[in-house]
């Protein structure tokens, strides 16, 4: 099938071969209780060791696609342990047995929803394929290969049909009534025959959960999520002028009864929310920018974001100090209750990420994040009516906030490195113009605060009812240095001020310090070749937004012929908005989207475009069907002044607006596509061949006239780098990789249509 592989083919030159995986099929279904694959966690208290509901894996292991793995609690991959998950593997997770989000749990009784946590030094290799993604989801979700037959006879919220026995913090081997099957299940496993569940077994899952809009789109917070903890820098609790890259981390002593810090400081680390009870496994931070926590590729993460306590939710993907040798590609987050992709510091890159219907922020960066995000899609608000009002049954508070939240170091504003990540080729679609847009908020584009910066290139930001971006901080003007040195604020960064000491201000010897395409003196906050469309049309007195239309009915009447918004409507009002740590009662005005910030974003030399659709097909209300995210406007497909930087693995040849030019790459492997959200074509070459030209590899592939394809190479089939971006002719296309020779070591090539 043509749509089977976005990556089309991986070819090893030393007699390697690639075989396509078939879609997951489950005739006989074997379930694995992951709690039986490791040991329980003990927490030292004044009365001795107390067991808690978490599992630490004690050996390397491989999870295979012929079994369904059940996470009944936190599962920790510790230092020195690697877990490999095969393509097509299904992992289901439970809630914990307590009422969701009640109270504050002390370390000895931590929240224990099903979650997969990679501790510092551990590795998770979860590499799926386009035709066999790895799926992590709620125990109730039947929209998976194999359907209801892959739902075990567990009841949700941690209750098992025949009861659960806890012995010394570990789950006893369970017994179940099952149909007769051949073979004997292994330890911690039981087997049922797919499609013929014994009616005597109390299944407990939702029999009505289906692909219908009022069912599949309403769930969230049903389990934890994926957590990666690395050894890269996290900027927290550093002193003024302190360099986090040259300062040792400090792990405090915790109060085992309250979870608070008993002594010491939490310098340079961030604890994982809900896991303070086992600090050996539950923090990220360090000084190793090249740290490697593994690889995630073609992973579909569904219905997570369990609420541990008030204002403490897990995310679909949580990255704590994750290093740049970790691979994150082709990742879906859908219907998560909080943030979809959150980064606390670190240097890791994310490519081909899609955030669908987050409860809060699709992309959340914090505490000195320095990575690159390229080809990123954020889609908010899964109301199901074409009027943008009819609800899916999900709480409207989980329809998304601003289009992203970006914070600086949780330290002095003069400690470094700063948060200065790079965002390229993003398509960010806000919550649109439903009724709530005229009463609540702010529902703006990306929100920067507390000394955060970002360089955004070649992106599309649309349907944010209260304005394009929200840039705020504690300072009042470019010259104000009352909270640190001049330039140390989000406002100053986006008003054209560049910090000293290289891109991250820490002066480290890496490619971030090199000249940025001759722009070494450019600002740390930048919008370049970004198209802003259908933003700022909703007036909301709740947030002081000077929108174009005072009510939804006025917007509805004009939606087919919207006028251009003026500069005054593009941005939320410059009312007082304090950054994190602002003094209570400080009512200094003009601290958001100052005149200098607006002038910089509007500046002609940045080539930003306002009030023009690059050709995507997205309703201002409706989000769950018919979305075609390809840009079709000629000016957006081939930007005349595109100047993407070449550092950190960015494809600097991606000279188009948004995450999708020709290839709707999220089709075929995401739940969103299964539910009918996306339209358009996934473009996959009919063939990719590798031959030899002299001593060099010769790569040939079938292409579509005018489409762009990126050719990439790897020596380990994990970490890929760009060889060239090719605008295809019709039919056969060839490229000689003159930078490499055929020898005894394998080379892997892949071709992706952009």
C-alpha positions in Angstrom: 0.0 0.0 0.0 1.3 3.5 -0.9 0.3 5.0 2.4 2.1 2.4 4.5 5.4 4.3 5.1 6.0 8.0 5.2 9.6 7.3 5.5 9.1 5.0 2.5 12.3 2.9 2.9 15.3 2.4 5.1 18.2 0.9 3.1 21.4 -0.5 4.6 24.2 -0.4 2.1 26.0 -3.4 3.6 23.6 -6.0 2.3 20.9 -4.7 4.7 17.3 -5.0 3.7 14.1 -3.4 4.8 10.8 -5.3 5.2 7.5 -3.5 5.8 5.6 -4.4 8.9 2.0 -5.5 8.6 -0.7 -3.9 10.5 -1.2 -5.2 14.0 -3.5 -8.2 14.3 -4.5 -9.9 17.4 -6.2 -13.3 17.3 -5.2 -14.6 20.6 -4.5 -11.8 23.0 -1.9 -12.0 25.8 -1.8 -9.4 28.5 1.2 -8.5 30.5 0.9 -6.9 34.0 4.1 -4.7 33.8 4.1 -4.6 37.7 5.4 -8.2 37.5 8.4 -7.2 35.4 10.2 -5.3 38.1 10.3 -4.6 41.8 8.3 -2.4 44.1 9.7 0.9 45.3 10.5 1.5 48.9 10.6 4.9 50.7 12.6 5.3 53.9 10.5 6.9 56.7 11.0 7.3 60.5 9.2 4.0 61.0 11.1 2.0 58.4 10.8 1.2 54.7 7.3 1.8 53.3 6.4 0.3 50.0 4.6 2.5 47.4 2.7 1.6 44.2 5.4 1.9 41.6 7.5 -0.6 39.7 11.2 -0.2 39.0 12.3 -2.4 36.1 15.4 -4.4 37.0 16.6 -5.8 33.6 16.7 -4.8 30.0 13.6 -6.0 28.2 11.8 -6.0 24.9 8.1 -5.4 24.7 6.6 -7.2 21.7 3.6 -6.5 19.5 2.0 -9.9 20.1 1.1 -8.8 23.7 -0.8 -6.0 25.3 1.1 -4.3 28.2 -0.9 -2.9 31.1 0.5 -0.1 33.3 -1.4 -0.1 36.5 0.9 2.3 38.2 4.1 4.3 37.6 6.7 2.1 35.8 10.3 3.4 36.1 13.1 2.6 33.7 16.1 3.3 36.0 19.8 4.2 35.3 21.4 1.5 33.2 18.2 -0.2 32.0 16.9 -0.1 28.4 13.4 -1.0 27.3 12.8 -1.6 23.6 9.3 -1.5 22.3 8.5 -3.1 19.0 6.5 -1.4 16.2 2.8 -2.0 16.6 2.9 -2.6 20.3 -0.2 -1.6 22.4 0.3 -0.3 25.9 -2.8 0.4 28.1 -2.8 2.3 31.4 -5.1 2.6 34.3 -5.9 5.4 36.6 -5.0 4.9 40.3 -7.6 3.7 42.7 -8.0 7.0 44.5 -10.5 9.7 43.5 -8.9 11.7 40.7 -7.2 14.9 41.8 -8.1 14.7 45.4 -5.8 16.3 48.0 -2.0 16.5 48.1 -0.3 13.1 48.3 2.8 12.8 50.4 5.8 10.9 49.0 5.0 7.7 50.8 1.6 7.6 49.1 2.4 9.2 45.7 -0.2 9.4 42.9 0.1 6.2 40.9 -1.7 6.4 37.6 -0.3 4.3 34.9 2.7 6.2 33.5 6.0 5.3 31.9 9.0 7.1 33.5 12.5 7.1 32.2 14.9 8.1 34.9 18.3 9.8 34.3 20.6 7.2 32.7 17.7 5.0 31.6 16.7 4.5 27.9 13.4 4.0 26.1 13.7 2.9 22.5 10.1 3.1 21.2 10.5 3.2 17.4 7.3 2.5 15.6 6.6 2.8 11.9 3.9 4.6 9.9 2.0 1.4 9.4 2.6 0.1 12.9 2.8 2.9 15.4 3.3 2.3 19.1 0.1 3.2 20.9 -0.2 4.3 24.6 -3.7 4.8 25.7 -6.4 4.4 28.3 -7.4 0.9 29.3 -10.9 1.7 27.9 -9.9 2.9 24.4 -11.3 0.5 21.7 -10.1 2.6 18.7 -7.0 0.5 18.3 -5.9 -2.4 16.1 -7.7 -5.4 17.5 -10.5 -3.3 19.0 -12.4 -4.5 22.1 -10.5 -7.8 22.2 -7.4 -5.9 23.4 -9.2 -4.4 26.4 -8.4 -6.7 29.4 -11.0 -7.6 32.0 -9.7 -4.9 34.3 -12.1 -2.3 35.6 -10.9 1.2 35.3 -9.5 3.3 38.1 -7.3 0.5 39.3 -10.0 -2.0 40.2 -9.6 -5.5 38.9 -12.5 -7.8 38.1 -11.4 -10.4 40.6 -9.8 -7.9 43.0 -6.3 -6.7 43.5 -3.9 -7.9 46.3 -1.0 -5.7 47.3 1.8 -7.6 49.1 4.8 -5.5 50.2 4.0 -2.9 47.6 3.8 -5.3 44.8 0.7 -6.7 43.0 0.2 -10.4 43.6 -0.2 -12.6 40.6 -3.8 -12.3 39.4 -6.2 -15.0 38.5 -8.9 -14.5 36.0 -11.8 -16.4 34.5 -10.8 -16.8 30.8 -11.8 -18.9 27.8 -9.9 -22.1 27.3 -6.7 -21.4 25.3 -3.8 -23.4 24.2 -0.5 -22.9 25.9 0.3 -21.6 29.4 0.6 -17.9 30.1 3.9 -16.7 31.6 4.4 -15.1 34.9 2.4 -12.0 35.2 0.4 -12.8 32.0 -3.0 -14.2 31.2 -4.4 -15.0 27.8 -7.8 -14.7 26.2 -9.0 -15.5 22.8 -9.6 -12.3 20.8 -13.2 -11.6 20.0 -14.7 -14.1 22.5 -14.3 -12.7 25.9 -16.0 -14.8 28.5 -19.2 -13.1 29.5 -18.6 -14.2 33.1 -15.7 -11.9 33.3 -16.5 -8.4 34.6 -14.8 -6.4 31.8 -15.5 -2.9 33.2 -14.5 -1.0 30.1 -16.8 1.4 28.3 -18.8 -0.6 25.8 -20.1 2.6 24.2 -16.7 4.3 23.6 -16.5 4.4 19.9 -15.4 6.7 17.1 -18.5 8.8 17.3 -17.8 12.5 18.0 -19.6 12.5 21.3 -17.5 9.6 22.6 -14.0 9.5 21.2 -13.5 13.2 21.6 -14.7 13.7 25.1 -12.2 11.7 27.2 -9.0 13.0 28.8 -7.0 12.5 32.0 -7.4 8.8 32.0 -3.8 7.9 32.7 -0.4 9.5 33.2 1.9 9.9 30.2 5.5 9.4 29.0 8.2 11.0 31.1 11.9 11.3 30.1 14.5 12.6 32.6 17.9 13.5 31.3 21.2 15.0 32.3 21.1 18.3 30.4 20.8 21.7 32.0 17.7 22.7 33.9 17.7 26.4 35.1 16.1 26.3 38.5 17.2 28.0 41.8 20.4 29.4 40.4 21.9 32.6 41.8 22.3 35.9 39.9 24.8 35.7 37.1 25.3 31.9 37.7 26.0 29.7 34.7 24.0 26.5 35.0 26.3 24.7 32.7 29.3 25.0 35.0 27.4 24.7 38.3 26.9 21.3 40.0 23.3 20.2 40.6 21.9 20.0 44.1 19.4 17.4 45.2 17.6 18.4 48.4 16.6 16.1 51.3 12.8 15.7 51.2 10.4 15.6 54.0 8.9 12.2 53.7 5.6 13.2 55.3 4.8 16.3 53.2 6.9 16.0 50.1 8.5 19.4 50.7 12.2 20.2 51.0 13.6 19.5 54.4 17.1 20.8 53.7 19.3 21.8 50.8 18.3 23.4 47.6 16.7 22.2 44.4 19.4 23.8 42.2 19.7 22.7 38.6 17.1 19.9 38.8 13.3 19.6 38.4 11.4 16.9 40.2 8.7 15.0 38.2 5.3 16.0 39.3 3.7 13.4 41.5 6.9 11.4 42.1 8.7 13.2 44.9 8.5 10.1 46.9 11.3 8.4 44.9 13.8 11.2 44.1 16.4 8.8 43.0 14.3 8.2 39.9 12.2 11.3 39.5 14.3 14.3 38.5 16.1 15.7 35.5 19.1 18.1 35.2 22.9 18.1 34.8 25.4 19.5 32.4 25.5 16.9 29.6 23.9 18.6 26.5 24.6 15.4 24.4 22.8 13.1 26.8 20.8 10.3 25.3 17.5 9.0 26.8 16.6 6.9 23.8 14.3 7.4 20.9 10.5 7.9 20.3 9.3 7.6 16.7 5.8 7.0 15.5 4.2 7.0 18.9 0.5 7.8 19.4 -0.2 9.0 23.0 -3.9 9.3 23.8 -6.2 10.5 26.7 -3.4 11.1 29.2 -2.8 14.0 31.7 -4.0 12.5 34.9 -4.7 15.1 37.6 -2.5 14.3 40.6 -3.7 17.2 42.8 -4.8 20.7 42.3 -2.7 22.4 39.6 -0.6 19.2 39.2 -1.4 17.3 36.1 0.8 15.0 34.1 1.4 15.7 30.4 1.3 13.5 27.3 5.1 13.9 26.9 7.2 15.4 29.8 10.9 16.1 29.1 13.1 17.0 32.1 16.6 18.1 31.1 16.6 15.8 28.1 19.8 15.9 26.0 20.2 16.4 22.2 21.1 12.8 21.4 17.6 11.7 22.3 15.4 11.3 19.2 11.8 12.6 19.1 10.0 12.2 15.8 6.5 11.6 14.6 4.7 11.9 17.9 1.0 12.4 18.4 -0.6 13.7 21.5 -4.4 13.7 21.5 -7.1 14.6 24.1 -4.6 15.1 26.9 -5.9 16.9 29.9 -2.9 19.3 30.4 0.1 20.1 28.2 1.0 17.9 25.3 4.7 18.5 24.9 6.4 20.1 27.9 10.2 20.8 28.2 11.9 21.7 31.4 15.3 22.8 30.2 17.4 20.5 28.1 18.7 20.5 24.5 16.6 17.9 22.7 14.9 18.4 19.3 11.4 17.5 18.3 10.4 17.0 14.7 7.0 16.0 13.3 5.0 16.5 16.5 1.3 16.9 16.5 -0.7 18.2 19.5 -4.5 17.7 19.1 -6.9 19.1 21.6 -4.7 19.7 24.6 -6.3 20.7 27.8 -3.8 23.6 28.3 -0.8 24.2 26.1 0.3 22.2 23.1 3.9 23.3 23.5 5.2 24.4 26.9 8.9 25.3 27.4 10.5 26.3 30.6 13.7 26.6 32.7 16.3 27.2 29.9 15.0 25.0 27.1 17.4 25.3 24.1 16.2 22.8 21.6 14.6 23.0 18.2 11.1 22.2 17.2 10.4 21.8 13.5 7.3 20.6 11.6 5.0 21.0 14.6 1.2 21.1 14.6 -1.1 22.4 17.3 -4.8 22.0 17.0 -7.1 23.3 19.8 -10.8 22.9 20.6 -12.6 19.7 19.8 -16.2 21.1 20.0 -18.1 18.9 17.6 -20.6 21.3 16.0 -19.9 23.3 12.9 -21.1 26.4 14.9 -18.2 25.9 17.3 -20.6 25.7 20.2 -21.9 22.1 20.4 -19.6 20.4 22.9 -18.2 16.9 22.6 -19.0 16.3 26.3 -15.5 17.2 27.3 -15.1 20.1 29.8 -14.8 23.3 27.9 -12.0 24.3 30.3 -9.9 21.7 28.5 -10.3 23.2 25.0 -6.9 24.9 25.2 -5.6 28.2 26.5 -3.2 30.3 24.7 -1.3 28.6 21.8 1.7 27.9 23.9 3.4 28.9 27.2 7.1 29.8 27.3 8.9 30.7 30.5 12.5 31.6 31.2 14.8 30.2 33.9 13.1 29.6 37.3 16.0 31.5 38.8 17.4 35.0 38.8 16.7 36.7 35.5 20.5 37.1 35.1 21.4 33.3 35.5 22.1 31.5 32.2 21.5 29.8 29.9 18.3 31.5 29.1 15.3 29.9 27.4 16.0 30.6 23.7 14.6 27.7 21.7 13.9 27.7 18.0 10.6 27.0 16.3 10.4 26.4 12.6 7.7 25.3 10.2 4.9 25.2 12.8 1.2 25.3 12.1 -0.5 26.6 15.3 -4.3 26.7 15.2 -6.0 28.3 18.2 -9.4 27.5 19.8 -11.3 29.6 17.2 -14.5 31.6 17.5 -16.8 29.6 19.7 -19.0 31.3 22.3 -16.3 31.1 25.0 -13.9 33.3 23.0 -16.1 36.3 23.8 -16.2 35.9 27.6 -13.1 34.2 28.8 -9.4 34.1 28.1 -6.8 35.1 27.2 -6.9 32.9 24.2 -4.0 34.3 22.2 -1.2 32.9 20.3 2.1 31.8 21.9 2.6 33.4 25.4 6.1 34.4 26.4 7.0 35.6 29.9 9.6 35.7 32.5 12.7 36.2 30.3 11.7 33.6 27.7 12.8 33.9 24.1 12.2 32.0 20.8 13.1 32.5 17.2 10.1 31.5 15.1 10.6 30.9 11.4 8.3 30.0 8.5 5.2 29.3 10.6 1.5 29.8 10.5 -0.4 31.1 13.6 -4.1 31.3 13.1 -7.5 31.3 14.8 -6.4 32.8 18.1 -9.4 34.9 19.0 -7.5 37.4 21.2 -4.5 38.1 19.1 -1.4 36.8 17.5 1.0 36.5 20.4 1.2 37.5 24.1 4.6 38.7 25.2 4.9 39.9 28.7 7.3 40.3 31.6 8.1 42.3 34.7 10.0 45.1 33.1 8.3 48.2 31.7 10.5 49.2 28.8 13.7 48.2 26.8 15.8 50.4 29.1 14.4 49.1 32.3 16.9 47.0 34.2 15.3 47.0 37.6 14.9 43.3 37.5 18.3 42.5 36.0 20.5 43.6 33.2 19.1 45.4 30.2 17.7 42.8 27.8 16.8 40.2 30.4 13.1 40.0 29.8 10.8 38.5 27.2 9.7 42.1 26.3 13.2 43.2 25.5 14.1 40.0 23.6 11.2 40.5 21.2 11.9 44.2 21.0 15.2 43.6 19.3 17.7 43.2 22.1 20.2 40.4 21.9 22.0 39.0 25.0 25.7 38.6 25.2 27.5 35.3 25.4 26.1 33.5 22.4 22.6 32.4 21.6 22.0 30.9 25.0 24.1 33.6 26.9 26.2 30.9 28.5 29.0 31.0 26.0 29.1 27.2 25.5 31.1 25.7 22.7 28.4 24.3 20.5 26.7 25.1 17.3 24.2 27.4 19.0 27.1 29.9 19.5 28.0 30.1 15.9 26.8 32.9 13.6 23.2 32.5 12.6 23.4 33.0 8.9 25.2 36.3 9.4 22.7 37.3 12.0 25.0 36.9 15.0 23.8 40.3 16.4 20.1 39.5 15.9 17.5 39.4 18.6 16.8 36.4 20.8 13.1 36.8 20.3 12.0 36.9 16.6 9.2 36.2 14.2 10.4 35.8 10.6 8.3 34.8 7.6 5.4 33.9 9.9 1.9 34.2 8.6 -0.8 35.4 11.1 -4.3 34.6 9.9 -7.7 35.2 11.5 -6.4 36.3 14.9 -7.7 39.0 17.2 -11.3 39.1 16.0 -13.0 38.4 19.3 -13.5 41.1 21.9 -13.5 39.9 25.5 -13.7 42.3 28.4 -12.6 39.6 30.7 -9.1 40.0 29.4 -9.2 43.6 28.1 -8.9 42.6 24.5 -9.7 45.1 21.9 -11.1 42.7 19.4 -12.8 43.5 16.1 -16.2 41.9 17.0 -17.9 42.4 20.3 -20.0 39.2 20.0 -20.0 35.9 18.2 -23.1 36.8 16.2 -21.3 39.8 14.7 -18.3 37.6 13.8 -20.6 35.0 12.3 -22.3 37.6 10.1 -18.9 38.7 8.7 -16.9 35.5 8.6 -17.1 35.0 4.9 -15.6 38.5 4.2 -13.5 39.3 7.3 -11.7 42.7 7.1 -8.0 43.0 7.8 -7.2 43.5 11.5 -5.4 46.7 12.4 -2.2 46.6 14.4 -4.3 47.4 17.5 -6.3 44.2 17.0 -3.5 41.9 16.3 -2.2 41.8 19.8 -4.0 41.6 23.2 -4.1 45.0 24.9 -1.0 46.2 26.7 -2.6 46.0 30.1 -0.7 45.0 33.2 0.3 41.3 33.0 3.0 40.2 35.4 5.5 37.6 34.5 6.2 34.8 37.0 7.5 36.2 40.2 6.1 39.7 39.7 5.5 41.7 42.9 2.0 41.4 44.2 -0.1 44.5 43.6 2.4 45.9 41.1 0.1 47.6 38.6 2.6 49.0 36.2 0.8 49.1 32.8 2.1 48.4 29.3 3.8 45.2 30.3 2.4 43.1 27.5 2.9 43.5 23.8 4.6 46.9 24.2 4.8 49.3 21.3 8.4 48.2 20.7 7.4 44.5 20.6 4.6 45.2 18.1 6.8 47.4 16.0 9.5 44.6 15.8 7.0 41.9 14.8 5.4 44.3 12.2 8.7 45.3 10.8 8.9 44.9 7.1 12.3 43.3 7.1 10.9 40.3 9.1 8.7 39.4 6.1 5.7 38.5 8.4 2.3 38.4 6.7 -1.0 39.4 8.3 -4.6 38.5 7.4 -3.7 36.2 4.5 -4.6 32.5 4.4 -1.7 30.5 3.0 -4.3 28.1 1.6 -5.0 25.7 4.5 -8.6 24.6 4.8 -9.7 25.0 8.5 -13.1 26.3 9.7 -12.9 29.1 12.3 -15.2 26.9 14.4 -15.1 23.3 13.6 -12.1 21.1 14.3 -12.9 17.4 14.0 -13.2 16.8 10.3 -12.1 18.1 6.9 -8.8 19.8 7.9 -6.4 20.1 5.1 -3.2 21.6 6.5 -1.3 21.9 3.2 -0.3 25.4 2.1 -1.4 26.1 -1.5 -0.7 29.8 -1.9 2.4 30.1 -4.1 4.0 32.7 -1.9 3.6 30.4 1.1 4.9 27.3 -0.7 8.2 28.9 -1.7 9.1 31.8 0.5 11.2 34.4 -1.3 13.2 35.5 1.8 13.3 32.4 3.8 16.4 32.4 6.0 16.2 29.4 8.3 19.3 28.9 10.4 21.4 25.7 9.9 22.2 24.9 13.5 20.9 22.0 15.7 19.6 19.8 12.9 17.1 22.3 11.4 16.4 21.6 7.7 17.3 25.1 6.5 15.8 24.2 3.1 12.2 24.0 4.4 11.3 27.3 2.8 7.6 27.1 3.2 5.0 28.2 5.7 3.8 25.8 8.3 4.3 22.1 9.0 2.8 20.7 5.8 3.8 21.7 2.2 2.9 18.7 0.0 2.6 15.7 2.3 -0.1 15.3 5.0 2.3 13.3 7.1 0.0 12.7 10.1 -2.3 10.6 8.0 -2.2 6.8 8.3 -0.7 6.5 11.8 -2.5 8.9 14.2 -5.8 8.5 16.1 -6.7 11.9 14.7 -6.6 10.5 11.2 -8.5 7.4 12.2 -11.3 9.6 13.6 -11.5 11.5 10.3 -10.0 14.9 11.3 -7.5 15.3 8.4 -8.0 15.4 4.7 -5.4 15.6 1.9 -3.0 13.1 0.7 -0.1 11.4 2.4 2.7 11.4 -0.3 4.9 8.3 -0.3 7.4 7.4 -3.0 6.6 4.1 -4.8 10.2 3.1 -4.4 13.5 4.2 -2.9 16.6 2.4 -4.2 20.2 2.6 -3.2 23.0 1.7 -5.6 26.7 2.6 -5.9 28.1 5.2 -8.2 31.9 4.7 -8.1 32.5 4.5 -4.3 29.5 6.7 -3.4 25.9 5.8 -2.6 23.4 6.6 -5.3 19.9 7.1 -4.1 16.9 7.0 -6.4 13.3 7.6 -5.6 10.0 8.1 -7.3 8.8 11.7 -6.9 5.9 14.0 -7.8 6.7 17.0 -10.0 7.3 20.1 -7.8 7.0 18.4 -4.5 9.9 18.8 -2.0 11.6 15.7 -0.5 14.3 15.6 2.2 16.9 12.9 1.9 18.4 11.9 5.2 21.1 9.4 6.3 21.9 7.5 9.5 24.7 5.2 10.7 22.6 3.6 13.4 19.0 3.8 12.1 18.2 6.0 15.0 19.7 9.5 14.5 19.2 10.9 11.0 20.8 14.0 9.5 19.9 15.8 6.3 21.8 15.1 3.1 19.8 17.3 0.8 16.4 18.7 0.1 15.3 17.9 -3.4 12.5 19.5 -5.5 11.4 16.5 -7.5 10.8 16.0 -11.2 8.1 13.7 -12.2 9.2 10.0 -12.1 12.6 8.9 -11.1 14.9 11.2 -9.1 18.5 10.4 -8.3 21.1 11.9 -5.9 24.7 10.9 -5.4 25.9 11.3 -1.8 29.4 12.4 -2.5 30.1 13.0 1.1 30.0 9.3 1.9 31.6 6.2 0.6 30.4 2.6 0.6 32.4 0.6 3.1 32.1 -2.0 5.8 29.7 0.1 8.0 26.0 0.3 7.1 24.4 3.5 6.0 20.6 4.0 6.3 18.7 6.4 4.0 15.2 7.7 4.2 13.2 10.0 2.0 10.4 12.1 3.4 8.1 14.3 1.3 7.7 17.6 3.1 
